[in-house]
Structure formats: structure tokens, C-alpha cells
Amino acid sequence: TGTLISLSLALSLLNPGLTALAADIAPPNQRAAALSLSRQASDVMFTAAPLGLGALAAAQSCEVALATTSLLFVAGWTYFMMRATDVLQKNKKF
């Protein structure tokens, strides 16, 4: 249960932030392309992740697959938070 809560929390925090960051750092004339690329990357992951997680669950267990997913999301969210703060505070581009 704790793993599923961690996964849900990480996912709910990561996606809106990535979309907002893509909109903020893209030049106005390329904003649509940046948002499209962000959405495409998300769609690819939502297509590929179940296959990989299913294979991991079959090889190990469902708990291992969920724990791996949660750790990857938390790692991604942490990396994003470190980089987003850097971009906002120093006006850097990604």
C-alpha cells in the first residue's frame, strides 16, 4: 500500500511540473512543439512502462515492480525539482 501511495504521489507531482516547465522555458514561437514533445514522451512511457513492469513482475514479484516504479518516479521528481529550481532562480535554459 505504501508503495502505491508513493507512486501516485510522485506521478501527480511530476507531470504537471514538467508540462509547466516546458511551457516556461520554450520560446513563444516554439511553445506548441515543446508541449507536444512533453506529451509524446509521457505517452511513450505510459505505453512502454506496463510492458517492462509486467516483465519485472513476472520475473520477480508485483511488489518489486511497484517499488521499482516508485523509486524511478521519485528519482525523476527529485531531479526535476533540482533542475527546475536552478532554471527559475538563475534564468537558465535546461
N, C-alpha and C positions, 0 to 999 in steps of 0.2 A: 504494500500500500504506500509506504514512504517513497519507494522508487517511482511509482506512477505519479505521485504528487510532485516530486522533483522534476520529472519530465514535463508535466503540464505547466509548471511554473516557469521553467526555462524556456519552453516554446512560446508561452504567452508574452514573455518579456523580450524575446529575441526578434521575432518577425516584425512587429510594429516599429521597433527601433531601427532595424535595417532599412525598412522602406522610407522612414523619415530621413535617415542619414543619406540615402541615395538621392532623395529629392533636394536635400540641403546642399550637397556638395557638387551636384551636376550643374553645368552651365545652363541657363534658361533655355537655350535652343536645343539642348540635348537631354532635357529632363524626362521626356517621354521615353526615350531609349534607355535611360538609366533605370527608370521604374519598370520597364518591360524586362530588362535583363535581370533585375532583382526578382521579379515574379517568375521568370523562367527558371532561374536557379532553384527557387523554392519548389516549383513543380517537379523538376528533375529529382530533387531529394525525396519528395513525397511519393515518387514513383519507384525510385531505386531502393530507398531505405527498407520498405517491407520485405523485399527480396533478400537483402543482406541480413536483416534481423531474423527472418524466418529460417535462413540457413544457420545462423548462430544459435537460435533457439533449438533447432533440430540437433545440432552438434553438441550443445552444452545443456542449456535449460532456458525456460522463459525468463527466469529471474536474472540470469546473466545477460540476456538480450536487453531487458529493460534497464538494468543497471548500466550497461554499456551506452545505451541511448541517452540516458540521463547524464552520464558523465560527459559525453560528447556535446550535448546541448549546453551544459553548464560551462564547459571549457570554451565553447563558441561565444556564449554570452559574456563571459569574463573577458575574452579577447576583444570583443566588440566594445565593451564598456571602457576598457583601457584605451582603445584607439579613438572612440567617439569623444571622450573627454579631451584627448590630445587635439583632435580636429577642432572642436568648439573653442577650446582655450587659446590655441595658438594659430587659429585660422589656417591650418594646414589642409592640404588635399590628401586623400587616402592614398 
